[in-house]
Amino acid sequence: MMKRMVTRCLWLVLAVSVAAVLYHVYDNRRAAASNAKAAMLAGLEHKDAPSVPAPLPEEASAPADTGPAEALADVDLAALQAVNGDVIGWLEIPDTQVSYPLVQGQDNQFYLSHSWEKKPSGAGAVFLEETNSRDLTGFHLIVYAHRMNKDLMFHSLKYYSDPAYFQAHPSIYLADGTAVRRYDIFAAHEAGVTSLVYRLDLEEHRQELIDFCLDNSVLDTGVVPKPEEQLLTLSTCTGFGHAARWVVQGVLRERYEIPSGTDQEERRIP
């Protein structure tokens, strides 16, 4: 009798484990399909010609490769917002899997377990810190996402521990419908959840945060933010508990203006 009970328990454990693995695979596929839908609605899959957004005058002095910004200039946020009004932009690291709609909820919990479409999802969504301004103003923006398998969501951020990966992918782009912003990466490191990185009251201590990030970075990028510049932190889990997060941080170095009051086709500049 005892042997039979042990056997049944083992089969039950096996069945539960297999079910959990199958659900994880299903959830990943569902997340990939949701993200593909977002890209399609945003118009990122079928472009006849790139748009050429014009740099704002105060930031036009530094020459830069405008290709990635051109590709994002026509992102159709209105189509995404018709599905979910919480969509505020599109976040992308060129030539990586990181290319997702950016949402902001009323708290930092909802989008941990819901997709950008507000559907239940273990993969969650890419979302902006609840206390950051929806118009993306302020000194320090924080964007969160899970570290999923197969480079989904923010999984590929872990590769920034390798300087060669940084050299190949040095910038983060964020389109908000009015402009495309280029953030040059200046730091990548593990940050405690109670560290300065997650302090939201550092408006008067900007240099302290910058120094902290540079001192802890595993990369020496040569990029040094100034206190008057905006920082962007991409935050995900480390895979080793909940006391710390892995962060990749950029500083706003270019802003490409998208002409207002025009439809998608009229935004194209010959």
Secondary structure, DSSP 8 states (H G I E B T S, - for coil): -HHHHHHHHHHHHHHHHHHHHHHHHHHHHHHHHHHHHHHHHHT-S--SS----EE-GGGTTS----HHHHHHTT--HHHHHHH-TTEEEEEE-TTSS-EEEEE--SSSSGGGSB-TTS-B-TT--EEE-TTS-TT--SSEEEEE--B-STT-BTGGGGGGGSHHHHHHS-EEEEE-SSEEEEEEEEEEEEEETTSGGG-S--TT-HHHHHHHHHHH-S---S----TTS-EEEEEEE-SS-SSEEEEEEEEEEEEEE--SS--TGGG---
